[in-house]
Amino acid sequence: MKFDLTELNPGAFFPFDEEEDGNGGVTIRLANGKALDDINKACIKKKVEFRRGQRHEVIIDNDERRSKMLWEYVIIDWKGLYDQDGKEIACTKENKVMLMQGSVKFSSFIGNCIEKLTEETEAYDGDLEKN
């Protein structure tokens, strides 16, 4: 088995179904352990509070920031996305967040791609267990 040590989690391209020229699509990847650890460290904070002389740890989870960081990591690139004037939409953090929060069509497409990639990974894991 070979690994590209410069890109351990490269991603997979998913074409848009409705594209006539067949060139449009999104490249996504699953969040690996390190990415999830980094995101959790940035989004989950522990705070100590004292109530009636008792020490309590309170976990503060910033779900909105976590979602934005996951989208930034998972969506690597896209092509063939255009605005209403026909201008190509750049694959930036801001545009990823805007489309994921505002477009049911786009977020559903990304969700389906993640599901397919997860299924492929689980099938591969299953094949490895059989051998």
C-alpha positions as CSV (number, residue, x, y, z in Angstrom):
1,M,0.0,0.0,0.0
2,K,1.4,3.4,-1.0
3,F,0.8,6.7,0.7
4,D,1.6,10.2,-0.5
5,L,3.2,11.6,2.7
6,T,2.8,15.1,1.5
7,E,-1.0,14.7,1.2
8,L,-2.3,12.1,3.6
9,N,-6.0,13.1,3.2
10,P,-6.4,14.3,-0.4
11,G,-10.1,14.3,-1.0
12,A,-12.4,13.1,-3.8
13,F,-14.1,14.9,-6.7
14,F,-17.9,14.8,-6.9
15,P,-19.4,16.1,-10.2
16,F,-22.6,18.1,-10.3
17,D,-25.3,16.0,-11.9
18,E,-27.0,18.8,-13.8
19,E,-23.8,20.0,-15.5
20,E,-24.0,19.8,-19.2
21,D,-20.3,20.1,-19.8
22,G,-19.5,17.6,-17.0
23,N,-16.7,19.7,-15.6
24,G,-18.4,21.2,-12.5
25,G,-18.2,19.6,-9.1
26,V,-16.8,19.8,-5.6
27,T,-13.7,18.2,-4.1
28,I,-14.3,17.1,-0.5
29,R,-12.5,15.0,2.2
30,L,-13.5,13.5,5.4
31,A,-12.2,15.1,8.6
32,N,-9.4,12.9,9.9
33,G,-8.4,12.5,13.6
34,K,-6.0,15.4,13.7
35,A,-8.4,17.8,12.0
36,L,-11.2,16.9,14.4
37,D,-8.8,17.3,17.4
38,D,-7.7,20.7,16.1
39,I,-11.3,21.8,15.6
40,N,-12.4,20.6,19.0
41,K,-9.6,22.3,20.7
42,A,-10.6,25.6,19.0
43,C,-14.3,25.2,19.7
44,I,-14.6,23.5,23.1
45,K,-13.5,25.3,26.2
46,K,-13.7,24.2,29.8
47,K,-14.5,26.7,32.5
48,V,-14.3,26.2,36.2
49,E,-17.2,27.6,38.3
50,F,-17.7,27.4,42.0
51,R,-21.3,26.9,43.3
52,R,-21.9,26.7,47.1
53,G,-18.3,25.9,47.6
54,Q,-18.2,23.1,45.0
55,R,-16.0,23.1,42.0
56,H,-17.7,22.4,38.7
57,E,-16.3,22.1,35.2
58,V,-18.5,23.7,32.6
59,I,-18.0,22.8,29.0
60,I,-18.6,25.6,26.5
61,D,-19.1,24.4,23.0
62,N,-19.2,26.8,20.1
63,D,-21.2,24.8,17.6
64,E,-21.4,27.6,15.0
65,R,-17.6,28.0,14.9
66,R,-17.2,24.2,14.8
67,S,-19.5,23.9,11.8
68,K,-17.7,26.7,9.9
69,M,-14.3,25.1,10.6
70,L,-15.5,21.7,9.5
71,W,-16.9,23.2,6.2
72,E,-13.6,24.9,5.7
73,Y,-11.7,21.6,6.1
74,V,-14.1,19.3,4.3
75,I,-14.7,21.4,1.2
76,I,-11.3,21.6,-0.5
77,D,-12.3,23.2,-3.8
78,W,-15.0,23.5,-6.4
79,K,-15.5,24.5,-10.0
80,G,-18.5,25.3,-12.1
81,L,-20.4,27.3,-9.4
82,Y,-21.7,30.6,-10.8
83,D,-23.7,33.5,-9.4
84,Q,-26.8,35.0,-11.0
85,D,-24.7,37.1,-13.3
86,G,-22.7,34.1,-14.6
87,K,-19.6,35.0,-12.7
88,E,-17.7,32.0,-11.1
89,I,-18.0,31.9,-7.3
90,A,-14.6,31.6,-5.7
91,C,-14.0,28.8,-3.3
92,T,-13.3,30.9,-0.2
93,K,-14.1,30.3,3.5
94,E,-16.8,33.0,3.3
95,N,-18.5,31.5,0.3
96,K,-18.3,28.0,1.8
97,V,-20.1,29.3,4.9
98,M,-22.6,31.3,2.9
99,L,-23.6,28.4,0.6
100,M,-23.7,25.8,3.5
101,Q,-25.9,28.1,5.7
102,G,-28.0,29.6,3.0
103,S,-28.5,27.0,0.2
104,V,-30.4,23.9,0.9
105,K,-29.5,22.6,-2.5
106,F,-25.7,23.1,-2.0
107,S,-25.7,21.8,1.6
108,S,-27.7,18.7,0.6
109,F,-25.3,18.0,-2.2
110,I,-22.3,18.3,0.2
111,G,-24.1,16.1,2.7
112,N,-24.7,13.4,0.1
113,C,-21.1,13.5,-1.0
114,I,-19.9,13.1,2.6
115,E,-22.3,10.2,3.0
116,K,-21.0,8.5,-0.2
117,L,-17.3,9.0,0.9
118,T,-18.1,7.7,4.4
119,E,-19.8,4.6,2.9
120,E,-16.8,4.0,0.6
121,T,-14.4,4.3,3.5
122,E,-16.5,1.9,5.6
123,A,-16.6,-0.6,2.8
124,Y,-12.8,-0.4,2.4
125,D,-12.5,-0.9,6.2
126,G,-14.8,-3.9,5.9
127,D,-12.7,-5.4,3.1
128,L,-9.5,-5.0,5.2
129,E,-11.2,-6.8,8.1
130,K,-12.1,-9.8,5.9
131,N,-8.5,-10.2,4.7
